[in-house]
Amino acid sequence: MIKQLAWNTFKNTGSIDSYLELAKVEDIERNISRNKEMKELNDINKNIKKDIEL
């Protein structure tokens, strides 16, 4: 969705900076999502280790 918004903004304004800024926002959102998934996996891994130790 952001990529389409960035493309439309670029087409309307001709400003590559607008496109690049919005594309960067998309990258940041993707990284946040990955970090959240990694945290969840780490939490699961910790719980499994605790269960094994019992």
N, C-alpha and C positions, 0 to 999 in steps of 0.2 A: 504494500500500500504506500509506504513512504517513497519507495523507488518510483512509483507512478507519479506521486505528487512532485518529487524532485524533477522528473522528466518534464512534466507539464509546466512547472515553474521556469525551467530552463527555456522551454519553447516560447513561453509568453514574455519572458524578460530578456532572453539572450545572455543572461549572466551565468557563466559557468561556475562562479563562486556559490550561487544559490544551489545549484545542483550538487556541488561537492559538499556543501554544508549538510544538506539533507541526506546525502548518501552516507556521510559520517554518522549522522544520527542513527541511521539504520544499522551501521556496524556496531555502534555502542549498544543498541537494543539487543542485537544478536549476542554480543559478549556478555551482557547481563544475564540473558537466558542461559547461556552455556555455563556461566559461573553458578547460577542457581541449580542447574542440573548436577554439576559436579559436587556442590555442597550436599545435595540430597543423596548422591551416591556414596559420598564419604560418610554421611550419617548412617546409612544402611550398612556400610562396611563395618563401622564401629559397633553397631548393634549385633552384627553377626559374630564379631570377635568376642563380644561380651557373652553371648549365648554359648559359644564354644568353650569359654573359660569356666563356665558354670558346670 
